[in-house]
Amino acid sequence: MALKSTIYKAELNIADMDRGVYASPAVTLALHPSETEERLMARLLAYALHLPADELNGTLQFAKGLSDVDEPDLWHKDYADQILHWIEVGQPDERRLGKASSRAERVTIVSYAASTPIWFDGLVNRISRYSNLEIWQLPVEQSVALSRLAQRSMRWQVSVQDGWVWVNSGDDTVEIQLQRLFPSA
């Protein structure tokens, strides 16, 4: 008998002053049986940080990710079904990055594990040709703190200003500053 996904629901209140995005989406996420809550929360954070300002060019959606090798964790597709933004959470290999870069206008990777520097060092010399690729590291301590906010039903206040992100859930607040790995600043 196959294990089933666990459903999480989140009400977000996003105030992203850096991008001028203000929204209050309600989202439903499925925690894949092989996925950790830390990865799930990294996916939710990626959603909050990449939500478009409007839906004139389509919507940002959770894709099948772990369940389908042809889909990312999130994608922003336009109404003609073209992939505008491919978003992965974790440490995809070079082949997957190439595939994503050829299929989407923009590709973003959010890596959250302690092994990120080792993964990135083994990849950096082979990805320079991907001009539409960005790689960010969610520092481990911040990723672990974010995972502690995981609940089956969540309300998050996400504020972004000057590259800093504050995620508030009830009495708990996690302060995050993603580190840009590629392209280098």
N, C-alpha and C positions, 0 to 999 in steps of 0.2 A: 504494500500500500504506500503510495507516494505521500510525502509530507506536504501539507498545504501552507501557503503563505499566510502571514499574520497581517491583518489590516490595521493601519494607523491613520488617523484623521488629524489634520492640522488646520487651524485657522490662523492665517498670517496677517499681520498688519505691517506693511513694508513702507519705510520712509527712507529712500535711497537718495540722499541729497547730491551725491556725486554724479548720478545719472539722471536725476530729475524724475524718478519713478516713485509713485505713491499709489499703493494698491492694497486691497484686503481680500486676497483669494482664499478660498477654502479648498484644500487638496486632500486627496486620499492616496496613500502610499501602501504598497504591499511589501512587507519584509519577506524576502525570499528565504526559504529554509536554510540555505547555505550562507546567508548574509548576516552580518553583525549589526547591532543597533548603532554602533559607531559609523558604519558605512551608510546606513539608512539616514542618519542625521546629517552626514556629509552631503548626501543627495538632496535632502530638504534645504540645506544651506545653499547649495548650488542653484537650486530652483529660485530661492529668494533673491540671490545675487544676480541672476540672469533673466529675470522676468522682464519682458519688453514693456515699454511705457504704455503701449496701446495694442490693440489687436488688429490694426489696419493691415499688417503683413502676416497674419496668422497668429498662432498661439504656441506657447512653450508647454510641452507635455512630457510626462514621465513615459519613457519607452520601456521595452521589455528588458533591456540591459543584460543582466545575468542569464536570463532565460533564452535569449536569441542572439547569436553571434553577429547578426546583420543589423542590430539596433544598438544605439548607445543607451546610457542611463536616462538622458533627457534629450529632447530635440525640439527645435523651433522650426516648424514647417510653415511655408506660406500656403495660400489657398489653392495653388496649383500643385501642391504636394512636393515642392522643392525644399530641400533641407537648407535652411539659412544658418542654423547653429547646431552643432553636434557637441554634446557635453558628456564627458566620461568622468566617473569618480573612481579613483584607484590608480593602477599602474599598467596601462595597456602596452603591448609590445609594439615594435616599430611597424610591423605589418598592419596592425589594426589602425595605427596612426596614419599610415599611408592611405588606407582604405577610407578613413574618415575624411582626410584632407581632400581626397579626390571627389567625394560625394557631397561635401558641405561647403558653403561659403566661408564658414568660420568654425574652428574646432577649439574647444577649451577642455583641458584636463585639470581636475582638482585631485591631487594626491594627498592622502592624510596619514599614511603609515610612517613608522619610524625608519623603514627601509627606503624611503623616498630618495635620499641623497645617493645611495648605491644604485638604485634603479635609474635615476637621472644621469649619473656619471657614465653608465653603460650605454646610454641612448643619445646623449647630447651631440656627439660628432656625426650622427647619422640622420638627424632631423632638420638640419639647416635649410634644406630645400623646401620645407613646408612653411610657406609664408603666411598661411592662414591659421597657424597653430599658436596657442598660448598654453603654458603649463604653470600651474600655481600649486604651492604647497600650503596645506593647512597644518600649522605646527601641531605636533603630537599632543602636547599638554592641552591645547585648545580643542582639539578633536575629541579627546577623552572627556573634557569638561562638557562639551556639546552633547556627547552621548548620554551624559547623566540627565539631560533634559527630556529624554525619550519617554513618552507615555502614549498609550493607545489613543488618547484624545488630548490634543495639545493646542495651546494658544500662545503664539509667539509674536512679540513685538520686535521687528528687525529694523535697526537704524544703521545707516551707513553714512559716514562723513570722513573726508580726507583719507580714504583708504582703510579706515577702521570700521569694524562691524561690531555692533552690540546686539546680542540676542537675549531678550528677556522673556522668561517664562515664569509667571507668578513672582515668587520671592527670589528667584535665581537669575543671575545675569552672567553671560559669558562674553568676554571681550576677545575679539579675533582680529588678527592682522595677517591676511594671506601674504605669502612671500612669492614674488614672481620669479620663476626659474627660467622661463623661455617665452619670447626672446628676452635676452638680458636687457635690463633698463639702460 
